[in-house]
Amino acid sequence: MAGENNSKVDLGSQDGPRNFSQHEASVHPHSWSLEMLLRRLGAKQDDKFANILDAVGEFGTFQRRLVALTFFPNILSAFFMFADHFVFTAQKPYCNTSWILAVGPNLSEAEQLNLTLPRQPNGSFRTCLMYLPVDWDLDSIIQFGLNHTETCQDGWIYPDSKRRSLINEFDLVCGEELHKDVVQTIFMTGLLIGSLIFGIISDKLGRYPTILLSLLGLIIFGFGTAFVNSFHQYLFFRFSLSQAVVGYAISSVSLATEWLVGEHRAHAIILEHCFFAVGIMFLTGLAYSLPHWRLLFLVGGAPVFPLISYIWILPESPRWLMMKGKVKEAKQALCYAASVNKKIIPLNLLDELQLPGKKVNTASVLDFYNNRHLCKMTLVMGCVWFTISYCYFTLSLKMRDFDVSIHFRQLFPSILEVPARLCCILLLERIGRKWSLAVTVVQAAILCWLLLFLPAELKSIVISVIVLGEFSLAAAVTVFLIYTAELLPTVHRTTGLGLVSLASVAGAILSLTLITQTPSLLPIFLCCISAILALSFSSLLPETRDQPLSDSLEHLTLWIRLDPRDQDPSRAHGKAWLGPCGNEKAPPLKNAEQGMAESASVTAFLSTLRDVIQDLPSYHSLQKRSQETATEDTLSDDVSEETVKNTILNAQILNVDSHLSNTALEQPTHEEADSQAP
């Protein structure tokens, strides 16, 4: 929370810090390390919630219960999301010619079809034509036969069908076909709209009401799909259900991100994705066992009703409550979590949540346009999400070219996705978010390149490479979702996740379009190119491992500008001016007036910096604690931290004062040189 006070440096004097950084990097290389220490102390102040959640219990009973609550909705979300793949079972229709039973009630089904349906040149019955009914008796029809044909008048029958699907339920045949890809496009359109709507709602109203609204959508439009009376109703229910699915996904990820700390946050999101894969396995097994599509939604959707209990057991995000000025509610949520974990939060930590003069953070979707840093970061993340989604769906749809069973196409990759996502735990702990994303995307790119050179005759090898590619991209999706949630500030987290979901769904829609309308190698070639682009874009993002979450735009801007992982002073302060031997030298001043202007801006910045440090919550808390009865350890830590800050500030002021003196002495020399120049 102290980050808002720290941000006064950035907001109050934008030119000052920039000039100060240039002079500091060029003249006083040792002051860079002092500034790095100051940044780290500021980072410690920025994330008070990390300290409070440590006191609550990093991963106690409350946090484990919270993570477990996300498992069941993820299983149902996957079930409803991919149900379309199993309700469009191919059927062979024939015209309904039951009119002949009026003159021959004892005819078998084969005899009925033989007398009333025309045949194709290969001897099979035509599917969309029938003989025109006549008023003859059965003997005349058998003797002379029927000659005049017309389209089906009384519907269709499906004598060879063993399953009841949407096709024979609503007669989606003979000119009434609606390709399954069109239905998936409608579903993805719902994802597009829902990601934006629910993202904004979650940031405005909170994670708790948004999750409940999404679960209500799963109940109504998921389980309720079993009772639709027309195909258009089915499309409407699927469109509405997709919005509930994406609404729950982005809100639950945000809730877990804001309640958990450190690697526990990553582990929770990884487990959520693993149970999403379990939902696909559950759907595949149920679809294989049940012969009717309505039974599939009834049996698979029935478990949504226990989710009503989430009204009483799901918590709200304390970070979101604090950023909305609901301090009392945030403290109540934290105290309840501590009581479940059988912990006690020290009163001094709770008191730090009450920031004097703290203004409620107002957030708008327009901030993604107005704030330069947030806009750039969101665009980069959107590009990466677009490419990863495009590659994943292209490989998944490519499996259809090899006449692989729908059950195999869904079951086998989902089984492999579980270990793929569990492997992310090791990657994230060892090499961080950015490099984990790079490793998974590079592996997927290599496998896509292999597909370009493998002949289609090697069917088993090609299928294996595709499955391995899905394995890598599933891991990339999980890693990047964790990465994205940690990059976005609390006040814009779900809105940002919704915006990058737009890019992800757009990539999926492009994949559907290209697979159906272009040659087979072009979509795979674009996968290779897009994977390279994803690597390039992801390199622009800062690392978030072991970093505190940003709560506001001020925190985000300060964190990006003062990234502690930029260990090179020239990178930390902009362009380095290097001499012929690699030694740093100051950038040449154009004239004395510019030098005086820069000196004035540096002086103004130092004055602002001194005020900011005095306004830090630790400064006030130190004064307050010195007057109250406090523990010796806490007081000792605050005193040493304040001492370090004062030491750093004094060192920086001395360094800059020395530089200003040197600049003042050098200015006459510059003027003389200018006057002697021809």
GUZA-745062 format. One record per residue (C-alpha): residue number from 1; x, y, z. Coordinates in Angstrom, 2 decimals. Layout:
  bator        X        Y        Z
    NUM        X        Y        Z
...
END
This chain:
  bator        X        Y        Z
      1     0.00     0.00     0.00
      2     2.95     2.28     0.53
      3     3.55     2.10    -3.18
      4     1.02     4.89    -3.64
      5     3.16     7.20    -1.57
      6     6.25     6.05    -3.43
      7     4.52     6.82    -6.69
      8     4.58    10.52    -5.83
      9     8.12    10.51    -7.12
     10     6.88     9.36   -10.48
     11     3.73    11.47   -10.61
     12     5.03    14.62    -9.04
     13     8.29    14.95   -10.95
     14     8.54    12.96   -14.12
     15    11.43    14.84   -15.62
     16    13.44    15.02   -12.43
     17    13.94    11.31   -11.92
     18    14.92    10.81   -15.52
     19    17.66    13.44   -15.43
     20    18.73    12.32   -11.99
     21    19.10     8.74   -13.22
     22    21.24     9.78   -16.15
     23    23.62    11.83   -14.00
     24    23.73     9.16   -11.33
     25    24.55     6.39   -13.79
     26    27.20     8.40   -15.56
     27    29.02    10.15   -12.72
     28    28.34     8.10    -9.61
     29    28.30     4.40   -10.41
     30    28.26     3.44    -6.72
     31    24.96     5.27    -6.12
     32    23.22     2.72    -8.38
     33    23.69    -0.02    -5.78
     34    22.34     2.31    -3.10
     35    19.27     2.97    -5.22
     36    18.82    -0.76    -5.74
     37    18.75    -1.21    -1.95
     38    16.20     1.56    -1.67
     39    14.04    -0.13    -4.29
     40    14.12    -3.39    -2.41
     41    13.10    -1.65     0.76
     42    10.28    -0.02    -1.19
     43     9.20    -3.42    -2.51
     44     9.02    -4.67     1.06
     45     6.73    -1.77     1.89
     46     4.63    -2.21    -1.25
     47     3.25    -5.63    -0.41
     48     1.97    -5.48     3.15
     49    -0.43    -8.26     2.31
     50     2.49   -10.66     1.92
     51     3.41   -10.01     5.55
     52    -0.18   -10.31     6.70
     53    -0.78   -13.51     4.75
     54     2.39   -14.90     6.32
     55     0.81   -14.21     9.68
     56    -2.47   -15.75     8.52
     57    -0.59   -18.84     7.37
     58     0.94   -19.16     3.92
     59    -0.89   -22.37     3.04
     60    -2.99   -23.39     5.98
     61    -6.37   -25.03     6.22
     62    -8.15   -21.96     4.87
     63    -5.98   -21.73     1.74
     64    -6.17   -25.46     1.09
     65    -9.95   -25.32     1.36
     66   -10.05   -22.33    -0.99
     67    -8.00   -24.19    -3.61
     68   -10.15   -27.31    -3.22
     69   -13.28   -25.23    -3.84
     70   -11.98   -24.44    -7.33
     71   -11.61   -28.09    -8.36
     72   -15.24   -29.06    -8.81
     73   -16.32   -26.00   -10.87
     74   -13.30   -26.54   -13.13
     75   -14.35   -30.12   -13.81
     76   -17.87   -28.97   -14.70
     77   -16.58   -26.06   -16.80
     78   -14.51   -28.45   -18.91
     79   -17.47   -30.84   -19.17
     80   -19.84   -28.18   -20.49
     81   -17.21   -26.48   -22.65
     82   -16.35   -29.55   -24.73
     83   -19.74   -31.29   -24.72
     84   -20.37   -30.14   -28.32
     85   -17.83   -32.66   -29.56
     86   -20.02   -35.58   -28.50
     87   -23.57   -34.45   -29.33
     88   -23.15   -34.23   -33.12
     89   -22.68   -37.92   -33.84
     90   -22.85   -38.54   -37.59
     91   -26.17   -40.07   -38.68
     92   -27.39   -41.48   -42.02
     93   -30.94   -40.22   -42.63
     94   -33.70   -41.61   -44.88
     95   -37.01   -40.02   -45.74
     96   -39.93   -41.02   -43.55
     97   -42.23   -43.07   -45.86
     98   -44.64   -44.42   -43.29
     99   -47.52   -43.60   -45.68
    100   -47.06   -47.03   -47.28
    101   -47.91   -48.74   -43.98
    102   -51.52   -47.74   -44.56
    103   -51.71   -50.21   -47.48
    104   -49.12   -52.69   -46.16
    105   -49.08   -52.66   -42.36
    106   -47.09   -55.89   -42.17
    107   -44.12   -54.64   -44.20
    108   -40.71   -54.85   -42.57
    109   -38.49   -51.77   -42.41
    110   -36.24   -53.10   -45.19
    111   -39.25   -53.80   -47.47
    112   -40.67   -50.36   -46.75
    113   -37.41   -48.64   -47.73
    114   -37.03   -50.82   -50.83
    115   -40.47   -49.83   -52.15
    116   -40.45   -46.11   -51.32
    117   -36.87   -44.88   -51.72
    118   -34.87   -44.43   -54.93
    119   -31.37   -45.85   -55.15
    120   -28.04   -44.38   -56.09
    121   -25.93   -45.87   -58.92
    122   -23.97   -47.89   -56.35
    123   -27.18   -49.50   -55.10
    124   -27.53   -47.64   -51.77
    125   -30.66   -45.69   -50.88
    126   -30.76   -41.96   -51.49
    127   -30.86   -40.04   -48.22
    128   -32.84   -36.93   -49.14
    129   -35.28   -38.18   -51.83
    130   -38.40   -40.38   -51.76
    131   -41.00   -41.64   -54.20
    132   -44.16   -39.60   -54.45
    133   -47.02   -41.32   -52.53
    134   -49.81   -42.87   -54.68
    135   -53.27   -44.24   -53.99
    136   -52.48   -47.74   -55.23
    137   -52.84   -50.96   -53.37
    138   -49.77   -52.85   -52.17
    139   -49.84   -55.41   -55.00
    140   -49.85   -52.69   -57.66
    141   -46.95   -50.88   -55.99
    142   -44.94   -54.13   -55.87
    143   -45.80   -55.03   -59.47
    144   -45.32   -51.68   -61.22
    145   -43.10   -49.80   -58.78
    146   -42.92   -46.03   -58.19
    147   -41.16   -43.57   -60.49
    148   -41.77   -39.94   -59.44
    149   -39.42   -38.61   -56.73
    150   -39.49   -35.58   -54.47
    151   -37.75   -34.31   -51.36
    152   -38.69   -35.65   -47.95
    153   -42.12   -34.42   -46.85
    154   -42.71   -36.08   -43.46
    155   -39.30   -35.89   -41.83
    156   -36.57   -38.49   -41.62
    157   -35.83   -41.79   -39.99
    158   -32.44   -43.11   -38.82
    159   -32.60   -46.90   -38.95
    160   -28.86   -47.41   -38.48
    161   -28.53   -45.06   -35.51
    162   -27.55   -46.47   -32.14
    163   -27.27   -43.09   -30.37
    164   -29.59   -40.16   -30.01
    165   -27.75   -36.97   -30.97
    166   -28.72   -33.44   -31.90
    167   -28.68   -34.44   -35.55
    168   -31.54   -36.94   -35.33
    169   -33.24   -35.02   -32.50
    170   -33.73   -31.87   -34.57
    171   -33.28   -33.38   -38.08
    172   -30.14   -31.43   -38.97
    173   -29.86   -33.14   -42.38
    174   -30.67   -32.61   -46.06
    175   -30.06   -28.89   -46.30
    176   -30.59   -28.20   -42.61
    177   -27.06   -29.13   -41.62
    178   -25.19   -26.78   -39.31
    179   -21.52   -27.64   -39.25
    180   -20.05   -28.33   -35.83
    181   -17.38   -25.69   -36.42
    182   -20.14   -23.08   -36.72
    183   -21.51   -24.15   -33.33
    184   -18.02   -23.87   -31.84
    185   -17.65   -20.41   -33.35
    186   -20.90   -19.35   -31.66
    187   -19.58   -20.74   -28.39
    188   -16.32   -18.83   -28.81
    189   -18.24   -15.66   -29.60
    190   -19.84   -16.07   -26.20
    191   -16.38   -16.43   -24.73
    192   -15.36   -13.16   -26.38
    193   -18.30   -11.24   -24.94
    194   -18.22   -12.96   -21.55
    195   -14.52   -12.36   -21.00
    196   -15.00    -8.62   -21.37
    197   -18.28    -8.37   -19.42
    198   -17.32   -10.62   -16.51
    199   -13.83    -9.12   -16.32
    200   -15.27    -5.66   -15.79
    201   -17.95    -6.93   -13.39
    202   -15.38    -8.75   -11.27
    203   -13.22    -5.64   -10.89
    204   -16.27    -3.49   -10.11
    205   -18.34    -5.78    -7.85
    206   -15.73    -8.22    -6.55
    207   -14.58   -11.80    -7.11
    208   -17.19   -13.35    -4.83
    209   -20.39   -12.10    -6.58
    210   -18.89   -12.71   -10.02
    211   -18.07   -16.32    -9.21
    212   -21.57   -16.86    -7.82
    213   -23.09   -15.33   -10.96
    214   -20.94   -17.60   -13.12
    215   -21.94   -20.70   -11.14
    216   -25.59   -19.69   -11.53
    217   -24.97   -19.58   -15.28
    218   -23.53   -23.10   -15.17
    219   -26.67   -24.33   -13.41
    220   -29.17   -22.62   -15.71
    221   -27.46   -22.89   -19.08
    222   -25.41   -26.04   -18.43
    223   -27.83   -28.40   -16.74
    224   -30.75   -26.63   -18.45
    225   -29.44   -27.56   -21.91
    226   -30.95   -31.01   -21.40
    227   -34.45   -29.48   -21.64
    228   -34.20   -27.35   -24.80
    229   -36.98   -27.83   -27.37
    230   -35.30   -26.56   -30.52
    231   -31.87   -26.26   -32.00
    232   -31.98   -22.46   -31.78
    233   -32.60   -22.75   -28.05
    234   -29.60   -25.05   -27.86
    235   -27.43   -22.43   -29.57
    236   -28.66   -19.73   -27.20
    237   -27.92   -21.87   -24.15
    238   -24.42   -22.66   -25.44
    239   -23.78   -18.98   -26.12
    240   -24.85   -18.03   -22.59
    241   -23.00   -20.95   -21.01
    242   -19.72   -19.90   -22.60
    243   -19.94   -16.54   -20.84
    244   -20.43   -18.26   -17.48
    245   -17.44   -20.54   -18.13
    246   -15.02   -17.72   -18.92
    247   -16.44   -15.59   -16.10
    248   -15.68   -18.29   -13.56
    249   -12.24   -18.96   -15.03
    250   -10.89   -15.41   -14.76
    251   -12.53   -14.68   -11.39
    252   -11.34   -17.89    -9.71
    253    -7.77   -17.38   -10.95
    254    -7.81   -13.83    -9.59
    255    -9.21   -14.97    -6.24
    256    -6.51   -17.63    -5.85
    257    -3.81   -15.18    -6.96
    258    -4.84   -12.58    -4.38
    259    -5.23   -14.97    -1.44
    260    -2.04   -17.00    -1.90
    261     1.61   -15.97    -1.80
    262     4.81   -17.16    -3.41
    263     4.89   -20.50    -5.15
    264     1.63   -21.57    -3.48
    265    -0.10   -19.23    -5.91
    266     1.39   -20.99    -8.91
    267     0.67   -24.43    -7.46
    268    -3.00   -23.55    -6.96
    269    -3.50   -22.41   -10.56
    270    -1.68   -25.47   -11.86
    271    -3.97   -27.74    -9.86
    272    -7.00   -25.87   -11.23
    273    -5.85   -26.65   -14.75
    274    -5.20   -30.27   -13.89
    275    -8.79   -30.66   -12.73
    276    -9.93   -28.96   -15.93
    277    -8.24   -31.83   -17.79
    278    -9.98   -34.27   -15.41
    279   -13.28   -32.73   -16.52
    280   -12.50   -33.62   -20.14
    281   -11.77   -37.21   -19.12
    282   -15.05   -37.32   -17.19
    283   -16.93   -36.02   -20.24
    284   -15.29   -38.54   -22.59
    285   -16.12   -41.51   -20.40
    286   -19.69   -40.38   -19.82
    287   -20.29   -39.68   -23.53
    288   -19.00   -43.13   -24.42
    289   -21.37   -44.77   -21.93
    290   -24.62   -42.84   -22.42
    291   -26.60   -43.28   -25.66
    292   -28.62   -40.05   -25.47
    293   -27.37   -36.49   -25.58
    294   -29.99   -35.32   -23.08
    295   -28.81   -37.93   -20.59
    296   -25.28   -36.61   -21.05
    297   -26.28   -33.15   -19.86
    298   -28.57   -34.49   -17.14
    299   -26.07   -36.86   -15.56
    300   -22.98   -34.74   -16.15
    301   -24.68   -31.50   -15.15
    302   -26.43   -32.74   -12.01
    303   -23.35   -32.09    -9.78
    304   -23.74   -28.32   -10.32
    305   -26.40   -28.09    -7.62
    306   -24.02   -28.58    -4.66
    307   -22.26   -25.43    -5.93
    308   -25.12   -23.44    -4.39
    309   -23.33   -23.92    -1.05
    310   -20.57   -21.60    -2.29
    311   -22.83   -18.73    -1.22
    312   -21.84   -19.44     2.39
    313   -18.31   -20.80     2.11
    314   -16.56   -18.77    -0.60
    315   -14.51   -15.77     0.63
    316   -13.95   -12.42    -1.00
    317   -10.49   -11.18    -1.95
    318    -9.06    -8.97     0.84
    319    -6.78    -7.24    -1.65
    320    -9.74    -6.19    -3.75
    321   -11.62    -5.05    -0.64
    322    -8.71    -2.88     0.45
    323    -8.28    -1.29    -2.97
    324   -11.99    -0.42    -2.90
    325   -11.67     1.21     0.52
    326   -13.52    -1.57     2.37
    327   -10.95    -1.82     5.14
    328   -13.28    -3.29     7.74
    329   -14.44    -6.10     5.44
    330   -10.82    -6.85     4.46
    331    -9.77    -7.15     8.10
    332   -12.75    -9.41     8.83
    333   -11.84   -11.71     5.93
    334    -8.21   -11.90     7.07
    335    -9.15   -12.53    10.70
    336   -11.55   -15.29     9.68
    337    -8.82   -16.95     7.58
    338    -6.42   -16.71    10.52
    339    -8.99   -18.28    12.85
    340    -9.48   -21.21    10.45
    341    -5.70   -21.65    10.33
    342    -5.55   -21.28    14.15
    343    -3.27   -18.26    13.83
    344    -3.34   -14.76    15.32
    345    -2.55   -11.68    13.25
    346    -0.51    -9.10    15.22
    347    -2.46    -5.89    15.74
    348     0.37    -3.79    14.33
    349     0.03    -5.59    10.98
    350    -3.71    -5.02    10.89
    351    -3.21    -1.37    11.80
    352    -0.94    -0.92     8.78
    353    -3.90    -1.68     6.53
    354    -5.52     1.52     7.77
    355    -3.63     4.02     5.63
    356    -4.20     7.66     6.68
    357    -5.46     9.75     3.81
    358    -5.76     6.71     1.56
    359    -7.97     7.35    -1.41
    360   -10.16     4.64    -2.87
    361    -8.64     3.37    -6.11
    362   -10.94     3.96    -9.03
    363   -10.36     1.74   -12.02
    364   -11.74     1.91   -15.54
    365   -11.28    -0.12   -18.67
    366   -10.04     3.13   -20.25
    367    -6.94     2.86   -18.07
    368    -5.72     0.17   -20.47
    369    -5.59     2.91   -23.09
    370    -4.60     5.92   -21.01
    371    -1.79     4.33   -18.98
    372     1.20     3.83   -21.23
    373     2.82     1.01   -19.25
    374    -0.40    -0.94   -18.76
    375    -1.34    -0.51   -22.42
    376     2.01    -1.81   -23.69
    377     2.06    -4.73   -21.30
    378    -1.52    -5.75   -22.18
    379    -0.81    -5.56   -25.90
    380     2.26    -7.76   -25.50
    381     0.36   -10.30   -23.40
    382    -2.52   -10.26   -25.88
    383    -0.16   -11.05   -28.76
    384     1.37   -13.96   -26.86
    385    -2.06   -15.32   -25.88
    386    -3.22   -15.06   -29.49
    387    -0.29   -17.07   -30.82
    388    -0.41   -19.77   -28.11
    389    -4.16   -20.24   -28.55
    390    -3.84   -20.39   -32.33
    391    -1.13   -23.05   -32.15
    392    -2.99   -25.16   -29.58
    393    -6.27   -25.24   -31.48
    394    -4.54   -25.81   -34.82
    395    -2.81   -28.92   -33.52
    396    -6.03   -30.13   -31.89
    397    -8.05   -29.67   -35.09
    398    -5.29   -31.23   -37.18
    399    -6.06   -34.59   -35.56
    400    -9.33   -34.73   -37.53
    401    -7.41   -35.19   -40.77
    402    -6.33   -38.66   -39.68
    403    -9.81   -40.09   -38.96
    404    -9.00   -40.49   -35.29
    405   -11.91   -41.34   -33.01
    406   -13.41   -38.37   -31.21
    407   -12.99   -40.19   -27.91
    408    -9.27   -40.71   -28.55
    409    -8.84   -37.08   -29.65
    410   -10.24   -35.84   -26.36
    411    -9.13   -38.49   -23.88
    412    -5.48   -39.08   -24.73
    413    -4.36   -35.41   -24.87
    414    -6.25   -34.64   -21.65
    415    -4.45   -37.49   -19.88
    416    -1.09   -36.08   -21.01
    417    -2.05   -32.55   -19.99
    418    -2.02   -33.49   -16.31
    419     1.71   -34.39   -16.16
    420     2.45   -31.50   -18.55
    421     0.99   -29.03   -16.10
    422     2.51   -30.69   -13.08
    423     5.92   -30.34   -14.74
    424     5.34   -26.59   -14.67
    425     5.83   -26.67   -10.90
    426     9.46   -27.67   -11.32
    427    10.05   -25.23   -14.16
    428     8.56   -22.27   -12.32
    429    10.55   -22.97    -9.17
    430    13.86   -23.39   -11.01
    431    13.87   -20.86   -13.84
    432    10.96   -18.47   -13.20
    433     7.97   -17.44   -15.29
    434     9.64   -15.90   -18.33
    435    12.07   -18.74   -19.01
    436     9.44   -21.41   -18.32
    437     7.25   -19.83   -20.96
    438    10.18   -19.69   -23.38
    439    11.05   -23.36   -22.85
    440     7.49   -24.60   -23.48
    441     6.95   -22.39   -26.53
    442    10.32   -23.38   -28.06
    443     9.47   -27.04   -27.63
    444     6.10   -26.51   -29.33
    445     7.74   -24.58   -32.18
    446    10.22   -27.40   -32.83
    447     7.41   -29.96   -32.98
    448     5.45   -27.76   -35.40
    449     8.51   -27.56   -37.66
    450     8.71   -31.35   -37.63
    451     5.12   -31.59   -38.82
    452     6.01   -29.61   -41.93
    453     8.46   -32.29   -43.07
    454     6.76   -35.48   -41.93
    455     4.79   -37.24   -44.72
    456     1.13   -37.94   -44.06
    457     1.74   -41.65   -44.69
    458     3.54   -41.89   -41.35
    459     0.23   -41.56   -39.55
    460     1.27   -42.84   -36.14
    461     4.39   -40.65   -36.01
    462     2.48   -37.54   -37.07
    463    -0.20   -38.16   -34.43
    464     2.50   -38.63   -31.78
    465     4.16   -35.35   -32.72
    466     0.79   -33.55   -32.60
    467     0.05   -34.96   -29.14
    468     3.50   -33.89   -27.90
    469     2.87   -30.43   -29.32
    470    -0.39   -30.24   -27.37
    471     1.56   -31.38   -24.32
    472     3.96   -28.45   -24.64
    473     1.27   -25.88   -25.39
    474    -0.86   -27.04   -22.45
    475     2.13   -26.30   -20.20
    476     2.62   -22.94   -21.93
    477    -1.03   -22.00   -21.32
    478    -0.71   -22.78   -17.60
    479     2.59   -20.93   -17.19
    480     1.38   -17.87   -19.04
    481    -1.90   -17.70   -17.11
    482     0.09   -17.55   -13.85
    483     2.42   -14.99   -15.43
    484    -0.45   -12.82   -16.67
    485    -2.32   -12.84   -13.34
    486     0.84   -11.74   -11.51
    487     1.66    -8.96   -13.97
    488    -1.72    -7.24   -13.76
    489    -2.56    -4.93   -10.82
    490    -5.35    -5.92    -8.44
    491    -7.74    -3.15    -9.51
    492    -7.47    -4.27   -13.16
    493    -6.66    -7.96   -12.82
    494    -9.88    -9.55   -14.07
    495   -10.45    -6.86   -16.69
    496    -6.95    -7.51   -17.99
    497    -7.50   -11.26   -17.96
    498   -10.70   -10.66   -19.90
    499    -8.90    -8.56   -22.49
    500    -6.16   -11.11   -23.06
    501    -8.88   -13.78   -23.25
    502   -10.28   -11.83   -26.21
    503    -6.97   -12.31   -27.98
    504    -6.89   -15.99   -27.02
    505   -10.36   -16.66   -28.41
    506    -9.53   -14.68   -31.54
    507    -6.61   -17.04   -32.12
    508    -8.90   -20.04   -31.73
    509   -11.43   -18.61   -34.20
    510    -8.65   -17.92   -36.72
    511    -7.49   -21.52   -36.33
    512   -11.00   -22.84   -37.04
    513   -11.26   -20.65   -40.13
    514    -7.88   -21.56   -41.60
    515    -8.19   -25.30   -40.96
    516   -11.46   -25.50   -42.90
    517   -10.57   -23.17   -45.79
    518    -6.83   -23.42   -46.50
    519    -4.30   -26.10   -47.52
    520    -3.13   -28.42   -44.80
    521     0.43   -27.10   -44.44
    522    -0.34   -23.38   -44.20
    523    -1.91   -23.44   -40.69
    524     1.05   -25.47   -39.36
    525     3.53   -23.08   -41.00
    526     1.75   -20.18   -39.33
    527     2.10   -22.05   -36.03
    528     5.87   -21.96   -36.42
    529     5.91   -18.26   -37.26
    530     3.50   -17.37   -34.45
    531     5.56   -19.36   -31.91
    532     8.63   -17.31   -32.82
    533     6.58   -14.12   -32.45
    534     5.34   -15.29   -29.05
    535     8.95   -15.76   -27.91
    536     9.87   -12.29   -29.11
    537     6.93   -10.64   -27.40
    538     7.32   -12.54   -24.12
    539    10.92   -11.35   -23.82
    540     9.56    -7.81   -23.33
    541     7.72    -8.73   -20.12
    542     9.35    -8.38   -16.68
    543     9.89   -11.40   -14.45
    544     7.38   -11.78   -11.59
    545     8.95   -14.60    -9.61
    546     9.38   -13.67    -5.93
    547     7.96   -10.23    -6.63
    548     5.06    -8.63    -4.72
    549     1.76    -8.26    -6.53
    550     0.89    -4.84    -7.88
    551    -2.31    -3.47    -6.39
    552    -2.72    -0.21    -8.31
    553    -1.51     1.50   -11.44
    554     0.98     3.52    -9.37
    555     2.52     0.31    -8.03
    556     2.70    -1.16   -11.53
    557     4.28     1.94   -13.06
    558     6.89     2.23   -10.31
    559     7.68    -1.49   -10.48
    560     8.18    -1.41   -14.28
    561    10.33     1.70   -14.18
    562    12.41     0.49   -11.24
    563    12.72    -3.19   -12.12
    564    15.17    -4.64    -9.57
    565    16.15    -7.43   -11.97
    566    17.90    -4.98   -14.28
    567    21.31    -5.63   -12.75
    568    23.08    -3.50   -15.36
    569    23.14     0.17   -14.31
    570    22.96     1.25   -17.93
    571    19.75    -0.76   -18.35
    572    18.35     0.54   -15.08
    573    18.86     4.19   -16.03
    574    18.45     4.20   -19.77
    575    21.25     4.73   -22.25
    576    24.82     4.32   -20.98
    577    27.38     6.77   -22.32
    578    30.58     4.83   -22.85
    579    34.05     6.17   -23.54
    580    36.58     4.62   -25.97
    581    37.74     2.12   -23.33
    582    34.28     1.24   -22.11
    583    34.50     3.66   -19.18
    584    31.31     5.55   -18.41
    585    31.25     9.26   -19.05
    586    28.58    11.85   -18.67
    587    26.49    12.76   -21.71
    588    27.68    16.05   -23.14
    589    25.63    19.09   -22.18
    590    24.55    21.19   -25.13
    591    24.80    24.46   -23.22
    592    24.93    25.98   -19.76
    593    21.21    26.69   -19.71
    594    20.42    23.01   -20.16
    595    22.83    22.13   -17.35
    596    21.18    24.62   -15.02
    597    17.73    23.28   -15.96
    598    18.81    19.73   -15.25
    599    20.36    20.77   -11.95
    600    17.13    22.46   -10.92
    601    15.12    19.38   -11.84
    602    17.50    17.19    -9.81
    603    17.14    19.49    -6.82
    604    13.35    19.39    -7.12
    605    13.44    15.62    -7.34
    606    15.58    15.30    -4.21
    607    13.21    17.54    -2.32
    608    10.28    15.41    -3.43
    609    12.18    12.23    -2.52
    610    12.84    13.51     1.01
    611     9.14    14.32     1.45
    612     8.11    10.92     0.12
    613    10.38     9.03     2.50
    614     9.04    11.06     5.40
    615     5.49    10.24     4.26
    616     6.09     6.48     4.09
    617     3.83     4.46     6.39
    618     6.88     3.02     8.12
    619     7.93     6.55     9.11
    620     4.59     7.28    10.73
    621     4.31     3.83    12.21
    622     7.77     4.29    13.76
    623     6.68     7.51    15.45
    624     3.47     5.91    16.63
    625     5.14     2.76    17.92
    626     7.79     4.76    19.78
    627     5.03     6.31    21.86
    628     3.25     3.00    22.51
    629     4.23    -0.24    24.15
    630     5.73    -2.40    21.40
    631     7.94    -5.42    21.20
    632    11.68    -4.87    21.10
    633    12.16    -6.85    17.87
    634     9.57    -4.92    15.88
    635    10.90    -1.56    17.03
    636    14.45    -2.63    16.28
    637    13.56    -3.65    12.70
    638    11.76    -0.35    12.02
    639    14.63     1.71    13.41
    640    17.21    -0.10    11.31
    641    15.08     0.21     8.19
    642    14.59     3.93     8.77
    643    18.31     4.32     9.43
    644    19.18     2.63     6.15
    645    16.77     4.88     4.28
    646    18.22     8.04     5.80
    647    21.75     6.82     5.05
    648    20.87     6.13     1.43
    649    19.15     9.49     1.02
    650    22.06    11.39     2.54
    651    24.54     9.51     0.35
    652    22.55    10.32    -2.77
    653    22.22    13.99    -1.80
    654    25.98    14.23    -1.17
    655    26.73    12.56    -4.51
    656    24.41    14.87    -6.43
    657    25.60    17.97    -4.59
    658    29.14    17.02    -5.56
    659    28.05    16.57    -9.16
    660    26.23    19.91    -9.17
    661    29.39    21.63    -7.90
    662    31.46    20.04   -10.64
    663    28.85    21.04   -13.21
    664    28.89    24.65   -11.99
    665    32.70    24.74   -12.26
    666    32.63    23.23   -15.74
    667    30.05    25.64   -17.13
    668    32.49    28.58   -17.66
    669    34.82    26.16   -19.41
    670    32.04    25.18   -21.81
    671    31.19    28.82   -22.42
    672    34.85    29.67   -23.14
    673    35.11    26.72   -25.49
    674    32.00    27.88   -27.32
    675    33.29    31.43   -27.65
    676    36.65    30.25   -29.03
    677    35.03    27.91   -31.51
    678    35.13    29.24   -35.12
END
